[in-house]
Amino acid sequence: MTMEISNTTKINNMNTEIPFNKPCVLPDSEKFLIKALHSGKLSGNGEFTKKCQTFFEEKYHFPKVLLTTSGTDALEMAALLIGIKEGDEVIVPSYTFVSSALAFTRQGAKIVFADSENNTPNIDVSQIERLITPKTKAIVPVHYAGVSVDMDKLIEIAKRHGIYVIEDAAQAIDSYYKGRPVGSLGDLACFSFHDTKNITAGEGGMLVVNNPDFIRRSEIIWEKGTNRSEFFRGEVNKYGWVDTGSSFLPSELNAAMLYSQLIHLQEIQSRRIEIWNKYYDGLKSLASEGKFNLPFIPEYATNNAHMFYLVCNTAEDRNNLISYLKKNNIHAVFHYLSLHKSKYAEIHNQNNQVLPNSDLYTDRLVRLPMYYSMSDSEVEQVIDTIKNYYK
Ligand SMILES: *Cc1c(COP(=O)(O)O)cnc(C)c1O
């Protein structure tokens, strides 16, 4: 009897397990996946691929959109399009995902790592100019947490030096900079639909081509170096191998999955923003007591609620907070490790910079659980547990 009571008490007090992420799967996902399965075409560039591309072109007025199998692939296409070769230099923030740099090193570029701002993890635009040399071919602004980099300043610097701008907008779907959609600002922009992003294809991404010089060639690189797209539009009477490229097209199954979320994009975004605001309101008193810093959204940027993070006062506090949350069934995670301190940078002699802000976010940033299907009580559970930790 006593056993039973104590077990019941335990169950009643037990918090539910809160993962860091749950991929966005909607009732329509099943419907569209089944439709794709029976469509007679599973390979790329079918009806769902076209529907997704048209959606983005119409909603954000992107001149040209190509779905890809990942955000990494979109970045690799960008590196091919701007003709990155041995000896070129590319400026990339150190505090980012590996792919922002990898896509360019793969073509032989040397990465020149840039530091983050002190109030956001985004690239510090005021420090870019001194990193430019005659070999600099491109700058890769990463819109961290979907919050836009200060693009007017960055583009002005790039224009003055004749350098391409490749936006890593992997986290930045439905985000705006001074009223203009993120992804429409650089020569090229790369998005990701990995299952940790606001909308997902499972694995997927897209390349946005803003610079008209790259539109024709982007289709060729996408279609394994052939002019097949022109053939399908009836512009040429046969197609063949004309250039470099790869198989960058996702399957119709991935596109169907993505499309099931595009038609609900506003609902997904509103709910994520609600969750984000709930976190912000619930945690601001602790922030004003100086326990940690909350995300900062500059006045030129909107918040697409891709991520909710805290910046703790020390690495030790950040790690203790993660352990405490874990003990309470909440999975919070740290994020990037400064790329300029990676094994790769060491081997390639690119580890000699001092980038204090990048290291600060490496040591002290923690991301809280955040997903479309997260309930209000789950958000409250995370907030309460953080409050208990700081008691
Ligand atoms: C997710 C992400 C990528 C890579 O996208 P994949 O689709 O996983 O290849 C690149 N850069 C940033 C900043 C990301 O967040």
The ligand as a Gaussian input file, in Angstrom:
#p B3LYP/6-31G(d) Opt

LIG

0 1
 C       21.332000      23.850000     -40.783000
 C       22.426000      24.754000     -41.227000
 C       23.217000      24.477000     -42.360000
 C       23.188000      23.172000     -43.087000
 O       21.969000      22.787000     -43.585000
 P       21.740000      21.230000     -43.931000
 O       20.394000      21.243000     -44.577000
 O       21.763000      20.477000     -42.637000
 O       22.816000      20.819000     -44.853000
 C       24.138000      25.414000     -42.771000
 N       24.304000      26.572000     -42.108000
 C       23.588000      26.858000     -41.015000
 C       23.804000      28.174000     -40.335000
 C       22.635000      25.958000     -40.526000
 O       21.943000      26.262000     -39.422000

